[in-house]
Amino acid sequence: MLRLVLDTNVWLDWLVFKDAGLEPLRKAHAAGKVEAVIDEACEAELQRVLAYDLGKYRLDASRQERTMEEMRKISSKVTTFASSLPRCADPDDQKFLELAASAKADALVTKDMALLDLAGRVPFRIVTPKDLGLLLAYQAAEYVVFGEPELVIRIGELNPDLDELMQAHEATSAAFVTAANPHGEKKSAEENEERLAGLRASSYLIGHAWFEGEGRDPDEPDPARRWTEASLLVLGLERADAMAIGIAHDQNAIVFCEKGRPPELLLLT
């Protein structure tokens, strides 16, 4: 499950404007795949802004309260504590950074350039709603190891077949990694194959059993139209080495697996 902080404008897009661009977030939340967190300061700002003149979306007092009640139903309240973080150019936005750090959030979702400018300088991702859609696609994807039958890995689901494979190779961990489509940017088949050849030759893989596979969109039934991304399942990788491979090959995330535990999506900052 991804833990997210939403800035006030993203909350407005969700609760008031019903922005279609947030549909991946709404679906993921309904499916229990994301958790939205908020604190007193961020909640207070949202309540203030709901009283502003929002044009055709202007809300009377009753609608404001119903909107706040809806927000409380779909979010978790946390306590924020002071932390050492870069200062945002807009002091009013610092509270979102503090909340994300305190809650150990995976990402802060915003369209505010003052916050986006700090991406890579804080211990969590700062993403636009569009980029969040990409991360949610990673969360929902199937990670398939080729074979008869195929081994299908899903985030957050225990996988006895994967555990059995690790046991057979005397491994207690594994990682599903790729070098294709760096930073989520679609590349040609030729460029991706060249990048994958570099991954297969990586020194990190020396001494490890590995298997060919692909990431796959589970919601597209037509194989000809389905998104896929060639990948490798590497057995015996420690968490730090698995993340290092993803970072070295310009990936946004990897899948890390430990025997007896559900596979997890690790976001790379």
C-alpha positions in Angstrom: 0.0 0.0 0.0 1.3 3.5 -0.9 1.0 6.1 1.8 0.3 9.5 0.2 0.1 13.2 1.3 -2.1 15.4 -0.9 -1.7 19.1 -1.0 -4.8 21.3 -0.6 -5.4 21.8 -4.4 -5.2 18.0 -5.0 -7.8 17.5 -2.2 -10.0 20.1 -4.0 -9.6 18.3 -7.3 -10.7 15.1 -5.6 -13.5 16.3 -3.4 -14.9 19.3 -5.1 -13.9 19.5 -8.8 -14.1 15.7 -9.3 -11.0 16.0 -11.6 -10.9 13.1 -14.1 -7.1 13.1 -13.8 -7.5 11.7 -10.3 -9.5 8.7 -11.3 -6.4 6.4 -10.9 -6.1 7.7 -7.4 -9.8 7.2 -6.6 -9.8 3.7 -7.9 -6.6 2.7 -6.1 -8.0 4.1 -2.8 -11.3 2.3 -3.3 -9.3 -0.9 -3.8 -7.3 -0.4 -0.6 -4.0 0.1 -2.5 -3.3 3.6 -1.2 -3.7 5.5 2.1 -4.1 9.3 2.2 -2.8 10.9 5.4 -3.5 14.4 6.8 -2.7 16.4 10.0 -4.3 19.2 11.9 -2.5 22.0 9.9 -3.3 20.6 6.5 -6.9 19.9 7.5 -7.3 23.4 8.8 -6.1 24.9 5.5 -8.5 22.7 3.5 -11.4 23.9 5.7 -10.4 27.6 5.2 -10.1 27.2 1.4 -13.5 25.5 1.1 -15.0 28.7 2.3 -13.4 30.7 -0.5 -15.2 31.8 -3.7 -14.6 28.8 -6.0 -16.7 30.1 -8.8 -19.4 27.7 -9.9 -18.1 25.4 -7.2 -18.7 27.8 -4.4 -19.9 25.8 -1.3 -22.3 26.9 1.4 -21.6 26.0 5.0 -23.5 22.7 4.9 -21.6 21.6 1.8 -18.3 22.6 3.3 -19.0 20.4 6.3 -20.0 17.5 4.2 -16.9 17.8 2.1 -14.7 17.8 5.3 -16.6 14.7 6.5 -15.9 13.0 3.2 -12.2 13.9 3.5 -12.1 12.5 7.1 -13.6 9.2 5.9 -11.0 8.6 3.2 -7.9 9.8 5.1 -5.9 8.9 8.2 -5.0 11.5 10.8 -1.4 11.6 11.9 0.7 13.7 14.3 3.4 15.8 12.7 6.7 16.4 14.4 9.6 18.8 13.5 12.2 17.4 11.1 15.2 18.7 9.2 14.0 19.4 5.7 14.8 21.9 3.0 12.8 25.1 3.2 10.1 25.5 0.6 10.1 28.8 -1.3 6.5 29.2 -0.2 6.4 29.0 3.6 2.7 28.0 3.5 3.7 24.8 1.8 6.3 23.7 4.4 3.5 21.9 6.3 3.0 19.4 3.5 6.7 18.5 3.6 6.6 18.1 7.4 3.5 15.9 7.1 5.1 13.6 4.5 8.3 13.2 6.5 6.5 12.6 9.8 4.1 10.0 8.2 6.9 8.3 6.3 4.9 8.8 3.2 5.9 7.3 -0.1 4.9 10.4 -2.0 3.6 14.0 -1.7 1.1 14.7 -4.6 1.0 18.3 -5.8 1.0 20.6 -8.8 2.7 23.4 -6.9 6.1 24.3 -8.5 7.5 25.4 -5.1 7.1 21.9 -3.8 8.0 20.1 -7.1 11.3 22.0 -7.1 12.3 20.1 -4.0 11.9 16.7 -5.6 15.0 14.6 -5.0 16.0 16.6 -1.9 13.6 15.0 0.6 13.2 11.4 1.7 10.0 10.8 -0.2 8.8 11.4 -3.8 7.2 14.6 -4.8 5.0 13.9 -7.8 2.2 15.4 -9.9 -1.1 13.6 -10.1 -0.1 12.5 -13.6 3.1 10.9 -12.3 1.2 9.3 -9.4 -0.9 7.5 -12.0 2.3 5.9 -13.3 3.2 4.8 -9.8 -0.2 3.4 -9.2 0.1 1.4 -12.4 3.3 -0.1 -11.0 1.4 -1.0 -7.9 -1.4 -2.7 -9.9 0.8 -4.5 -12.4 1.5 -8.2 -12.6 5.1 -9.2 -12.6 5.4 -12.4 -14.6 8.3 -14.9 -14.7 8.2 -16.9 -17.9 7.8 -20.7 -17.7 5.3 -23.5 -17.7 3.3 -22.4 -15.9 4.1 -18.7 -15.5 4.9 -17.4 -12.1 2.8 -14.3 -11.4 3.9 -11.9 -8.7 1.5 -9.3 -7.3 2.3 -6.5 -4.9 1.1 -7.2 -1.4 0.0 -10.8 -2.1 1.8 -13.8 -0.5 3.1 -16.1 -3.2 3.9 -19.7 -2.2 5.2 -20.6 -5.7 7.8 -17.7 -5.4 8.8 -18.9 -1.9 9.2 -22.4 -3.3 11.5 -21.1 -6.1 13.6 -19.2 -3.6 13.8 -22.2 -1.4 15.0 -24.4 -4.3 17.9 -21.9 -4.9 18.7 -21.5 -1.2 17.6 -17.8 -1.4 15.6 -15.8 1.1 15.0 -12.8 -1.1 14.6 -11.8 -4.7 14.0 -8.7 -6.8 12.0 -8.1 -10.0 14.0 -5.5 -11.9 14.2 -3.9 -15.4 16.3 -1.4 -17.3 13.6 -0.6 -19.9 11.8 2.7 -20.3 14.0 4.8 -17.9 12.1 7.1 -15.6 8.9 5.7 -17.1 9.6 7.2 -20.5 8.7 4.8 -23.4 11.7 3.9 -25.5 12.0 1.9 -28.7 12.2 -1.9 -28.7 15.8 -1.7 -29.9 16.8 0.8 -27.1 15.1 -1.2 -24.4 16.8 -4.5 -25.6 20.2 -2.7 -25.5 19.4 -1.5 -21.9 18.3 -5.0 -20.9 21.5 -6.5 -22.2 23.4 -4.1 -20.0 21.3 -5.3 -17.0 21.9 -8.9 -17.8 25.7 -8.2 -17.8 25.6 -6.2 -14.5 28.1 -7.2 -11.9 25.2 -7.2 -9.4 23.9 -10.4 -11.0 27.2 -12.3 -10.8 26.6 -15.4 -8.6 22.8 -15.0 -8.7 20.2 -17.2 -10.4 17.9 -15.1 -12.6 14.9 -15.6 -14.8 13.4 -13.7 -17.8 10.0 -12.2 -17.4 7.9 -9.1 -17.9 5.8 -6.5 -16.1 2.2 -6.7 -17.4 -1.0 -4.7 -17.3 -3.6 -7.1 -15.8 -6.6 -5.0 -17.0 -6.0 -5.4 -20.7 -7.3 -8.7 -21.9 -5.9 -8.3 -25.5 -2.3 -9.4 -25.6 -1.7 -7.3 -28.7 -2.7 -4.1 -26.9 -1.4 -5.0 -23.4 1.4 -3.0 -21.9 4.4 -5.2 -21.1 8.0 -4.4 -20.0 10.7 -7.0 -20.3 12.3 -7.7 -16.8 14.3 -10.1 -14.7 13.6 -11.9 -11.5 17.0 -12.1 -9.7 17.2 -14.4 -6.7 19.3 -13.8 -3.6 19.6 -10.0 -4.0 19.6 -8.0 -0.8 17.3 -5.0 -0.6 20.2 -2.4 -0.9 21.6 -4.1 -4.0 18.2 -4.5 -5.6 17.6 -0.7 -5.1 21.1 0.1 -6.4 20.3 -1.9 -9.6 17.1 0.1 -10.1 18.8 3.4 -9.5 21.7 2.5 -11.8 19.3 1.8 -14.6 17.2 4.9 -14.1 14.0 3.2 -12.8 11.3 4.7 -10.7 10.6 1.5 -8.7 11.5 -2.1 -8.3 9.7 -5.1 -6.7 11.4 -6.6 -3.7 10.5 -10.1 -2.3 11.4 -11.8 0.9 10.5 -15.5 1.5 7.3 -15.7 3.5 6.3 -12.1 3.1 4.2 -10.3 0.5 6.2 -8.7 -2.4 6.6 -4.9 -2.0 7.0 -2.0 -4.4 10.1 0.0 -3.5 10.0 3.6 -4.9 13.4 4.9 -5.8 14.2 8.6 -5.1 
